[in-house]
Amino acid sequence: MSYTFQVTVDSARPHEMADWWATALGWEVEPSDEAFIERMIAEGYATEDDTTRHRGELVWKEGAAIRHPDGLEAAPRLLFQLVPEPKTSKNRVHLDLRIGEDDLTEVVDRLRESGATFLHEGTQGPHRWVTLADPEGNEFCVSP
């Protein structure tokens, strides 16, 4: 038996992080279904306190997700979930972005200009990577 999965990232600002990562990866933020949210509130399954507005849309306050433009068959979904506590230590799991033929320096520069922080550069034999942190401090690596 095999399973599917999504990757969930704890976040202080899930909608902003979903936007940032969608841009960084060239992915899509999953659209909000305002009619569904309003129905859940009207039927008593949720309250207005469970929602917020992001970029003018009614969204669930607790999280936002992004997905590969080719769908879940191409890559797992990334969910950014609201948590009250800040990040305090190194990630135990991180994403490795494989950029293929794109220029590593250009990709790293673009990510830094959009809010990523440079942490270090590594090599092992012929392999090279750069470790960055996203705007909330979550580490990730970028490599060809």
PESULMO-V440835 format. One record per residue. N is the residue number from 1. RES is the residue in one letter. PHI is phi in whole degrees, 0 to 359 (* if undefined). NEAR is the number of other C-alpha atoms within 10 Angstrom. D_FIRST is the distance of its C-alpha to the first C-alpha in Angstrom with 1 decimal. Layout:
# PESULMO-V440835
n=N res=RES phi=PHI near=NEAR d_first=D_FIRST
n=N res=RES phi=PHI near=NEAR d_first=D_FIRST
This chain:
# PESULMO-V440835
n=1 res=M phi=* near=2 d_first=0.0
n=2 res=S phi=237 near=3 d_first=3.8
n=3 res=Y phi=238 near=4 d_first=6.8
n=4 res=T phi=257 near=9 d_first=10.4
n=5 res=F phi=206 near=10 d_first=13.5
n=6 res=Q phi=236 near=13 d_first=17.2
n=7 res=V phi=258 near=13 d_first=19.8
n=8 res=T phi=248 near=13 d_first=22.4
n=9 res=V phi=242 near=20 d_first=25.9
n=10 res=D phi=294 near=19 d_first=28.5
n=11 res=S phi=208 near=24 d_first=31.7
n=12 res=A phi=279 near=19 d_first=35.3
n=13 res=R phi=224 near=19 d_first=35.6
n=14 res=P phi=299 near=22 d_first=32.3
n=15 res=H phi=289 near=27 d_first=33.9
n=16 res=E phi=293 near=16 d_first=36.0
n=17 res=M phi=291 near=24 d_first=33.1
n=18 res=A phi=299 near=26 d_first=30.9
n=19 res=D phi=300 near=17 d_first=34.0
n=20 res=W phi=297 near=20 d_first=34.5
n=21 res=W phi=292 near=22 d_first=31.0
n=22 res=A phi=300 near=20 d_first=30.8
n=23 res=T phi=293 near=15 d_first=34.1
n=24 res=A phi=299 near=16 d_first=33.0
n=25 res=L phi=265 near=16 d_first=29.9
n=26 res=G phi=75 near=12 d_first=31.3
n=27 res=W phi=260 near=20 d_first=28.7
n=28 res=E phi=240 near=18 d_first=29.5
n=29 res=V phi=284 near=21 d_first=30.0
n=30 res=E phi=296 near=17 d_first=28.3
n=31 res=P phi=291 near=11 d_first=31.2
n=32 res=S phi=277 near=15 d_first=32.5
n=33 res=D phi=251 near=12 d_first=32.8
n=34 res=E phi=301 near=13 d_first=36.2
n=35 res=A phi=297 near=10 d_first=36.6
n=36 res=F phi=295 near=10 d_first=33.4
n=37 res=I phi=300 near=20 d_first=34.5
n=38 res=E phi=298 near=17 d_first=38.0
n=39 res=R phi=295 near=12 d_first=36.6
n=40 res=M phi=298 near=14 d_first=34.6
n=41 res=I phi=291 near=16 d_first=37.8
n=42 res=A phi=299 near=12 d_first=40.0
n=43 res=E phi=272 near=10 d_first=37.8
n=44 res=G phi=84 near=9 d_first=37.8
n=45 res=Y phi=277 near=9 d_first=34.2
n=46 res=A phi=210 near=15 d_first=35.3
n=47 res=T phi=238 near=13 d_first=38.7
n=48 res=E phi=299 near=14 d_first=40.4
n=49 res=D phi=294 near=9 d_first=39.9
n=50 res=D phi=279 near=12 d_first=36.2
n=51 res=T phi=239 near=17 d_first=37.1
n=52 res=T phi=207 near=14 d_first=39.0
n=53 res=R phi=248 near=11 d_first=40.3
n=54 res=H phi=226 near=13 d_first=39.1
n=55 res=R phi=52 near=8 d_first=40.9
n=56 res=G phi=84 near=7 d_first=42.5
n=57 res=E phi=257 near=12 d_first=39.3
n=58 res=L phi=284 near=17 d_first=38.3
n=59 res=V phi=223 near=21 d_first=34.9
n=60 res=W phi=289 near=20 d_first=33.0
n=61 res=K phi=295 near=18 d_first=34.5
n=62 res=E phi=288 near=17 d_first=31.4
n=63 res=G phi=178 near=22 d_first=29.5
n=64 res=A phi=212 near=23 d_first=29.1
n=65 res=A phi=234 near=25 d_first=26.2
n=66 res=I phi=231 near=24 d_first=26.3
n=67 res=R phi=214 near=24 d_first=24.1
n=68 res=H phi=299 near=19 d_first=24.3
n=69 res=P phi=301 near=14 d_first=26.9
n=70 res=D phi=270 near=10 d_first=24.4
n=71 res=G phi=94 near=13 d_first=22.0
n=72 res=L phi=289 near=13 d_first=18.6
n=73 res=E phi=289 near=10 d_first=17.3
n=74 res=A phi=275 near=10 d_first=19.6
n=75 res=A phi=194 near=14 d_first=18.9
n=76 res=P phi=294 near=15 d_first=17.7
n=77 res=R phi=289 near=20 d_first=20.3
n=78 res=L phi=250 near=22 d_first=22.8
n=79 res=L phi=247 near=23 d_first=24.2
n=80 res=F phi=254 near=24 d_first=27.5
n=81 res=Q phi=246 near=20 d_first=28.1
n=82 res=L phi=292 near=17 d_first=31.6
n=83 res=V phi=227 near=15 d_first=32.3
n=84 res=P phi=280 near=9 d_first=35.8
n=85 res=E phi=267 near=9 d_first=35.9
n=86 res=P phi=281 near=11 d_first=36.5
n=87 res=K phi=291 near=14 d_first=34.5
n=88 res=T phi=236 near=7 d_first=36.2
n=89 res=S phi=211 near=8 d_first=34.5
n=90 res=K phi=297 near=10 d_first=32.4
n=91 res=N phi=298 near=12 d_first=28.9
n=92 res=R phi=272 near=6 d_first=26.2
n=93 res=V phi=227 near=11 d_first=23.9
n=94 res=H phi=217 near=14 d_first=25.4
n=95 res=L phi=270 near=12 d_first=24.9
n=96 res=D phi=249 near=14 d_first=26.0
n=97 res=L phi=271 near=15 d_first=27.6
n=98 res=R phi=262 near=14 d_first=27.8
n=99 res=I phi=261 near=13 d_first=30.9
n=100 res=G phi=62 near=9 d_first=31.1
n=101 res=E phi=276 near=8 d_first=34.7
n=102 res=D phi=296 near=11 d_first=36.1
n=103 res=D phi=288 near=11 d_first=38.7
n=104 res=L phi=302 near=18 d_first=37.4
n=105 res=T phi=298 near=12 d_first=40.7
n=106 res=E phi=296 near=10 d_first=41.0
n=107 res=V phi=295 near=15 d_first=37.5
n=108 res=V phi=298 near=21 d_first=38.2
n=109 res=D phi=299 near=13 d_first=41.7
n=110 res=R phi=297 near=13 d_first=40.3
n=111 res=L phi=294 near=23 d_first=37.8
n=112 res=R phi=294 near=16 d_first=40.6
n=113 res=E phi=297 near=10 d_first=43.0
n=114 res=S phi=269 near=14 d_first=40.5
n=115 res=G phi=126 near=13 d_first=40.2
n=116 res=A phi=285 near=23 d_first=38.0
n=117 res=T phi=245 near=20 d_first=39.6
n=118 res=F phi=289 near=16 d_first=39.8
n=119 res=L phi=250 near=12 d_first=38.7
n=120 res=H phi=189 near=11 d_first=38.8
n=121 res=E phi=243 near=12 d_first=38.2
n=122 res=G phi=227 near=11 d_first=36.5
n=123 res=T phi=218 near=9 d_first=36.3
n=124 res=Q phi=212 near=7 d_first=34.7
n=125 res=G phi=60 near=5 d_first=36.1
n=126 res=P phi=277 near=5 d_first=36.1
n=127 res=H phi=271 near=9 d_first=33.6
n=128 res=R phi=227 near=14 d_first=35.1
n=129 res=W phi=209 near=19 d_first=33.8
n=130 res=V phi=235 near=20 d_first=35.4
n=131 res=T phi=259 near=18 d_first=34.2
n=132 res=L phi=236 near=21 d_first=35.2
n=133 res=A phi=234 near=19 d_first=34.9
n=134 res=D phi=288 near=19 d_first=34.4
n=135 res=P phi=301 near=18 d_first=37.2
n=136 res=E phi=258 near=17 d_first=35.7
n=137 res=G phi=93 near=17 d_first=35.4
n=138 res=N phi=282 near=20 d_first=31.6
n=139 res=E phi=287 near=21 d_first=31.4
n=140 res=F phi=206 near=18 d_first=29.8
n=141 res=C phi=247 near=20 d_first=30.4
n=142 res=V phi=236 near=20 d_first=31.6
n=143 res=S phi=212 near=21 d_first=31.5
n=144 res=P phi=295 near=14 d_first=32.1
